[in-house]
């Protein structure tokens, strides 16, 4: 039976630039970084999480680069995480907002991909 979602893929044009963003600014850790054809297989670990992130673009899926990520990164406190990531140079396209269903903000990576950061 399925036990978890192992990783999600974040499409990128420049894997080195993306790796620097996700490790230095977002605080993710490298699990593996290996050659894989014309690209590298870069798998990252999110601290305190089981699901990982892969910086890789499937051939024919280049049009996904710079789009909205269909998912959400969870945190304990959106306001505190927003402040911390902003200080590290992460660009937010939407500042924290409270809604009846939760608290969220939206940030983007160097490729223009947009991600939701949320908490209850």
C-alpha positions in Angstrom: 0.0 0.0 0.0 1.1 3.6 -0.5 2.5 5.1 2.6 3.4 8.7 1.7 4.2 11.1 -1.1 8.0 10.7 -1.5 8.7 13.9 -3.5 7.3 16.6 -5.7 9.1 18.0 -8.7 9.8 21.7 -9.1 10.5 22.5 -12.8 13.6 24.7 -13.3 15.6 26.3 -16.1 18.8 26.5 -14.1 19.4 23.7 -11.6 22.4 25.4 -10.0 20.5 28.6 -9.3 17.5 26.6 -8.1 19.7 24.5 -5.8 21.2 27.6 -4.3 17.7 29.1 -3.7 16.2 26.0 -2.1 19.2 25.3 0.1 20.5 28.7 1.1 17.3 30.7 1.2 14.7 28.1 2.0 16.8 25.9 4.2 16.3 22.5 2.5 19.0 19.9 2.5 20.6 17.9 -0.3 19.7 14.2 -0.3 21.3 13.4 -3.7 22.8 15.4 -6.6 23.7 13.1 -9.4 24.1 13.4 -13.2 21.0 12.2 -15.1 21.3 12.7 -18.9 21.4 16.4 -19.8 20.2 17.4 -16.3 21.1 16.4 -12.7 18.8 14.5 -10.3 18.7 16.8 -7.4 16.6 15.6 -4.5 16.1 17.8 -1.4 14.9 17.1 2.1 12.6 19.5 3.9 13.7 19.7 7.5 11.1 17.9 9.8 9.2 16.6 6.8 8.9 13.2 5.0 8.1 14.6 1.5 11.0 15.8 -0.5 11.5 18.2 -3.5 13.2 17.3 -6.8 14.7 20.1 -8.9 14.1 18.6 -12.3 12.1 19.2 -15.5 10.6 16.3 -17.4 11.4 16.6 -21.2 8.4 18.2 -22.9 7.3 19.9 -19.6 9.4 23.0 -20.0 6.1 25.1 -20.2 5.5 24.3 -16.5 8.5 26.4 -15.5 7.3 29.7 -14.0 3.8 28.6 -13.2 1.8 28.2 -10.0 2.7 25.1 -8.0 -0.4 23.0 -7.3 0.3 22.3 -3.6 1.3 24.1 -0.4 4.2 24.2 1.9 3.1 23.9 5.6 4.6 25.8 8.5 3.7 26.3 12.1 3.5 30.1 11.9 3.1 31.9 8.5 4.0 35.4 9.9 7.2 34.2 11.5 8.2 32.1 8.5 7.4 35.0 6.2 9.7 37.3 8.2 12.5 34.7 8.3 12.3 33.9 4.6 12.0 37.6 3.6 15.2 38.3 5.6 16.9 35.6 3.5 15.9 37.3 0.3 12.9 35.1 -0.6 10.5 37.2 -2.7 6.8 37.1 -1.7 4.2 38.0 -4.2 1.5 37.9 -1.5 2.0 38.9 2.1 0.5 36.8 4.9 -3.3 36.8 4.9 -5.8 35.2 7.3 -8.8 33.5 5.9 -11.5 31.3 7.6 -9.7 28.2 6.3 -6.2 29.2 7.3 -3.3 31.6 7.1 -1.2 31.8 3.9 1.4 33.8 1.9 2.7 33.2 -1.6 6.4 33.3 -2.6 8.3 32.6 -5.8 11.5 31.0 -6.7 14.1 32.3 -9.2 12.3 30.6 -12.1 9.1 32.4 -11.3 7.3 29.3 -9.9 4.8 30.5 -7.2 4.2 28.5 -4.0 1.7 28.8 -1.2 3.0 28.8 2.4 0.3 28.0 4.9 -0.7 27.1 8.4 -4.0 26.5 10.1 
